[in-house]
């Protein structure tokens, strides 16, 4: 390789042999394609803990509710510490809500009474809290034998009351492009351009403004000439990329001005001016990925454009943003998340109902089993439909 081929396109220092592969499309967005001789280890790490991390965080909610895995196969992130109408909860991958009681255990001791109040969201949590409370009370009384603990625990649980509580309403504002996310997108465009034209081209001083932008702070004012928001409707791509593709496009016009374009979930995009003139004219490269199935992705070069080049290169008025078009584009994602969540909950309820009815795989279902299954499912369905707690007998 030539020396330029082993030079980092951001800091212009040598790329060491220890440099790890760099995802072109962010790993968190399902990116699979990598390059190795574009960024040095220092810039790779610096981008990873800064701009790339901001971009990953901005899509964490969509990844969670839709169950979108990372490009390397890692699970979607959990969303922790949410609160709605006084209810605290976490969302595990796949929009699996786990409630977090504010004060799960309260023990009040007076001269002649020990009052124990447990507020939890499952029988298993109640058992665990009661066990802990019983051990604490027994120890303070100086009678912490297993027998005494069991008696106290049974006394605590005998007045247990249960209700099926509907999952809280989840409302979240999507923060695309916030923090230093746009810097991460610009970096990805430079990396894709390097794959197309090589390190020597992108090391040219005409790319210095774009290069400098990658590591600017989040609160620095962005030059309007450098970044343009795009809320236009995305032209239709091949069906294999699904309803909400992620894509990165780079290309030049007939004068050798180079632009990068980054589109998130087919809904909203950003165009970056990478250089004003002097680059090879009328070239392009494009990387497209299907977030529903990130093994489906494609890299394109000249003459194969999945996206009309003129559509990217033309000018448009970015403000005011077309919020309606963005919301409409995201609708398939939200519908997918809702249907997957309902399917997962229904499957879990049925499995739990069969266990509650004492059924194992292969058993014949008798009338008493049907009654037990119905008794288990009915309050859960009512709580979901009525959005109200439904008391149940223990």
C-alpha positions in Angstrom: 0.0 0.0 0.0 1.1 3.6 -0.6 1.8 5.8 2.5 -1.4 7.8 1.8 -3.4 4.6 1.9 -2.2 4.1 5.5 -2.9 7.6 6.7 -6.0 8.5 8.8 -8.4 10.8 6.9 -9.3 12.8 10.1 -6.0 13.5 11.9 -3.7 12.7 8.9 -1.5 10.5 11.2 -0.3 7.0 10.3 -2.7 4.1 10.8 -1.2 1.4 13.0 -1.5 -2.3 12.5 -3.6 -2.6 15.7 -6.5 -0.4 14.2 -9.8 -2.2 14.5 -12.3 -2.3 11.6 -14.6 0.8 11.3 -18.3 0.3 10.5 -19.4 2.6 7.7 -23.0 2.5 8.7 -23.1 2.7 12.5 -23.1 -0.8 14.2 -26.1 0.4 16.3 -28.0 1.0 13.1 -27.4 -2.5 11.9 -24.3 -1.7 9.8 -22.3 -4.7 8.6 -19.8 -3.2 6.1 -16.4 -2.3 7.6 -13.2 -0.7 6.5 -9.8 -1.0 8.2 -7.3 1.5 6.6 -9.4 4.7 6.9 -9.3 5.9 10.5 -6.5 5.4 13.1 -7.2 3.8 16.5 -7.2 7.2 18.3 -9.8 8.8 15.9 -11.9 5.6 15.8 -12.0 5.6 19.7 -12.6 9.4 19.8 -15.5 9.1 17.4 -16.9 6.1 19.2 -17.2 7.7 22.6 -18.4 11.0 21.1 -20.3 11.5 17.9 -21.0 7.8 17.2 -22.3 7.3 20.8 -24.6 10.3 20.4 -26.0 8.9 17.2 -26.5 5.4 18.8 -28.3 7.0 21.8 -30.6 8.9 19.5 -32.0 5.7 17.9 -32.0 3.6 21.1 -35.7 3.9 21.6 -36.6 2.8 18.1 -34.1 -0.1 18.4 -35.7 -1.1 21.7 -39.4 -1.1 20.7 -38.7 -2.7 17.3 -36.2 -5.2 18.6 -33.5 -4.1 16.1 -30.2 -5.9 16.7 -26.9 -4.2 16.1 -24.8 -5.1 13.0 -22.6 -7.4 15.1 -25.7 -9.2 16.5 -25.8 -7.5 19.9 -29.3 -7.1 21.4 -31.1 -3.8 21.3 -30.5 -1.6 24.4 -32.8 -1.4 27.4 -34.4 1.9 28.2 -34.1 2.5 32.0 -35.6 4.8 34.5 -38.7 6.1 32.6 -41.7 7.6 34.4 -45.3 8.1 33.4 -48.1 9.3 35.6 -46.0 8.6 38.7 -45.2 5.0 37.5 -41.5 4.2 37.3 -40.5 1.5 34.8 -37.8 0.1 32.5 -38.3 -1.1 28.9 -36.4 -4.2 28.1 -35.7 -5.0 24.4 -38.9 -5.7 22.4 -40.9 -3.1 24.4 -41.1 -5.5 27.4 -42.1 -3.2 30.3 -40.8 -3.9 33.8 -42.4 -1.8 36.5 -40.2 -0.4 39.3 -42.1 0.4 42.5 -41.2 3.7 44.2 -41.1 2.3 47.8 -41.3 -1.5 47.5 -40.9 -2.2 51.2 -41.9 -0.2 54.2 -41.6 -1.5 57.8 -43.1 0.5 60.6 -42.4 -0.5 64.2 -44.4 0.8 67.2 -44.6 -0.4 70.8 -47.1 -3.2 70.1 -47.2 -3.5 66.3 -45.0 -4.2 63.4 -46.6 -3.1 60.1 -45.2 -4.4 56.8 -46.3 -2.9 53.5 -45.0 -4.4 50.3 -45.8 -2.8 46.9 -44.4 -4.8 44.0 -45.4 -6.0 40.5 -45.0 -9.8 40.7 -45.5 -12.7 43.1 -41.8 -13.5 42.9 -41.0 -9.9 44.0 -43.5 -10.2 46.8 -42.0 -13.5 48.0 -38.5 -12.0 47.9 -39.5 -8.8 49.8 -41.5 -10.8 52.4 -38.5 -13.1 53.0 -36.2 -10.1 53.5 -38.7 -8.4 55.8 -39.2 -11.5 57.9 -35.4 -12.1 58.3 -35.0 -8.4 59.4 -37.9 -8.6 61.9 -36.7 -12.0 63.3 -33.1 -10.7 63.7 -34.2 -7.6 65.6 -36.3 -9.8 67.9 -33.3 -12.1 68.5 -35.1 -15.1 67.1 -33.7 -15.4 63.6 -34.2 -19.2 63.2 -35.6 -20.6 59.9 -38.8 -21.6 61.6 -39.5 -18.1 63.0 -38.6 -16.5 59.7 -41.1 -18.8 57.9 -43.9 -18.0 60.4 -43.3 -14.2 60.0 -43.2 -14.5 56.3 -46.5 -16.4 56.2 -48.0 -13.7 58.4 -46.9 -11.0 56.1 -48.2 -12.7 53.0 -51.6 -13.8 54.4 -53.2 -10.5 53.7 -51.7 -10.2 50.2 -53.9 -8.4 47.7 -53.2 -8.5 43.9 -54.4 -6.6 40.9 -53.5 -6.9 37.2 -52.2 -3.4 36.3 -52.1 -2.3 32.7 -48.7 -1.3 31.3 -48.1 2.4 31.4 -48.6 4.6 28.3 -45.2 5.1 26.6 -44.6 8.5 25.0 -41.1 9.4 23.8 -39.9 12.3 21.7 -37.4 11.0 19.1 -34.2 13.2 19.1 -32.7 12.5 15.7 -29.7 14.7 14.9 -29.2 16.0 18.4 -25.9 16.2 20.3 -23.1 15.4 18.0 -25.1 12.9 15.9 -24.6 15.0 12.8 -20.9 14.9 13.2 -21.1 11.1 13.3 -23.1 11.2 10.0 -20.5 13.5 8.4 -17.7 11.2 9.5 -19.5 8.2 8.0 -19.9 10.1 4.7 -16.2 10.8 4.6 -15.4 7.1 5.3 -17.7 6.0 2.5 -16.1 8.5 0.2 -12.7 7.1 1.1 -13.9 3.7 0.2 -14.9 5.0 -3.2 -12.0 7.3 -4.0 -9.2 6.3 -1.6 -7.4 8.0 1.2 -5.3 10.3 -1.0 -8.3 12.1 -2.4 -10.0 12.6 1.1 -6.7 13.8 2.6 -6.7 16.8 0.2 -7.1 20.2 2.0 -10.4 20.8 0.1 -12.0 18.4 2.7 -10.6 20.2 5.7 -13.8 22.0 6.7 -15.8 18.7 6.7 -12.9 17.0 8.5 -12.8 19.7 11.2 -16.6 19.5 11.6 -16.4 15.8 12.7 -14.9 16.7 16.1 -16.6 20.0 16.8 -18.6 20.3 20.0 -22.3 19.8 20.1 -23.0 23.4 21.1 -20.9 24.9 18.3 -23.0 26.7 15.6 -23.1 24.6 12.5 -22.5 26.4 9.2 -25.7 26.4 7.2 -23.7 25.9 4.0 -22.2 22.7 5.5 -25.4 20.8 6.7 -28.9 20.8 5.3 -31.8 19.1 7.0 -34.1 17.0 4.7 -37.6 16.0 5.6 -38.7 15.4 2.0 -40.3 12.0 1.2 -37.7 9.5 0.3 -38.0 8.0 -3.2 -39.0 4.3 -3.3 -36.0 1.9 -3.1 -35.9 -1.8 -3.8 -38.5 -3.8 -1.8 -35.8 -5.9 -0.1 -34.7 -2.8 1.9 -38.1 -2.6 3.6 -40.2 0.3 4.5 -37.6 2.2 6.6 -34.1 1.8 5.2 -30.9 3.4 6.6 -28.6 4.7 3.9 -25.5 6.7 3.3 -24.8 8.3 -0.1 -21.8 10.3 -1.3 -21.3 11.8 -4.7 -20.1 14.7 -6.8 -21.7 17.1 -9.3 -20.3 18.0 -12.7 -18.1 20.7 -11.1 -16.4 18.3 -8.6 -18.3 19.5 -5.5 -18.8 16.6 -3.2 -21.8 15.9 -1.0 -22.7 13.3 1.6 -26.2 12.3 2.5 -27.3 10.3 5.6 -30.9 9.0 6.0 -32.3 7.5 9.2 -35.0 4.9 8.9 -36.2 6.4 5.6 -37.8 9.2 7.6 -35.3 12.1 7.9 -32.0 13.0 6.3 -29.0 15.3 6.4 -27.0 16.5 3.4 -23.3 17.5 4.0 -21.1 19.6 1.7 -17.8 17.7 1.9 -15.9 20.0 -0.5 -16.7 22.9 -2.8 -14.9 21.8 -6.0 -11.9 19.9 -7.4 -12.9 16.3 -6.8 -13.5 13.8 -9.6 -16.8 14.8 -11.2 -20.0 12.8 -11.4 -19.0 9.9 -9.1 -21.1 8.3 -6.3 -21.3 5.5 -3.8 -24.2 4.4 -1.7 -24.7 2.0 1.2 -28.3 0.8 2.0 -29.4 -1.4 4.9 -32.7 -2.9 6.0 -33.0 -2.4 9.8 -35.7 -5.2 10.1 -33.2 -7.7 8.7 -29.7 -6.1 8.7 -28.2 -9.0 6.8 -29.9 -7.4 3.8 -27.6 -4.6 2.7 -26.0 -3.5 -0.5 -23.1 -1.3 -1.6 -23.4 0.5 -4.9 -21.1 2.5 -7.1 -21.4 4.5 -10.3 -24.1 3.5 -12.7 -26.0 1.5 -10.0 -27.6 4.2 -8.0 -30.6 3.0 -5.9 -31.3 6.7 -5.2 -31.7 9.3 -8.0 -28.4 11.4 -7.8 -30.2 14.5 -8.9 -32.7 14.1 -6.0 -29.8 14.3 -3.5 -27.8 17.0 -5.3 -30.8 19.4 -5.9 -31.4 22.2 -3.4 -34.5 22.4 -1.2 -35.8 24.6 1.6 -35.1 22.8 4.9 -37.3 25.0 7.0 -39.9 24.7 8.3 -39.4 20.9 8.5 -42.2 18.7 7.2 -43.0 17.0 10.5 -46.1 15.3 9.0 -43.9 13.5 6.3 -41.5 12.3 9.0 -44.3 11.0 11.2 -45.9 9.2 8.3 -42.5 7.7 7.3 -42.0 6.4 10.9 -45.6 4.9 11.1 -44.6 1.5 9.8 -41.9 1.2 12.6 -44.4 2.2 15.3 -47.0 -0.3 13.9 -44.4 -3.0 13.8 -43.4 -2.3 17.4 -47.0 -2.3 18.6 -47.8 -5.6 16.9 -44.6 -7.3 18.1 -45.3 -6.1 21.7 -48.9 -7.4 21.5 -47.8 -10.8 20.1 -45.1 -11.2 22.7 -47.5 -10.3 25.6 -50.2 -12.7 24.3 -47.7 -15.5 23.9 -46.4 -14.9 27.5 -49.9 -14.8 28.9 -50.9 -18.1 27.2 -47.8 -19.8 28.4 -48.3 -18.6 32.0 -52.0 -19.6 31.8 -51.1 -23.1 30.8 -48.7 -23.4 33.7 -51.3 -21.9 36.1 -53.8 -24.6 34.9 -51.2 -27.3 35.5 -50.8 -28.2 31.9 -47.7 -29.6 30.3 -46.9 -30.1 26.6 -48.9 -33.0 25.2 -51.6 -33.0 27.9 -55.2 -33.3 27.0 -57.1 -30.1 27.8 -60.1 -30.8 30.0 -63.0 -28.5 31.0 -61.4 -27.5 34.3 -58.2 -26.5 32.3 -60.3 -24.2 30.1 -61.9 -22.6 33.1 -58.5 -22.1 34.8 -57.0 -20.6 31.6 -60.0 -18.3 31.1 -59.7 -17.1 34.8 -56.1 -16.3 34.2 -56.4 -14.5 30.9 -59.6 -12.5 31.5 -58.3 -10.0 34.0 -55.2 -9.4 32.0 -57.2 -8.7 28.8 -59.6 -6.4 30.7 -56.8 -4.4 32.3 -55.3 -3.9 28.9 -58.5 -2.9 27.2 -60.0 -0.7 30.0 -56.6 0.7 31.1 -57.6 0.1 34.7 -56.2 -2.2 37.5 -58.4 -5.4 37.8 -58.4 -7.1 41.3 -57.7 -10.8 41.3 -57.9 -13.5 44.0 -54.7 -15.1 45.1 
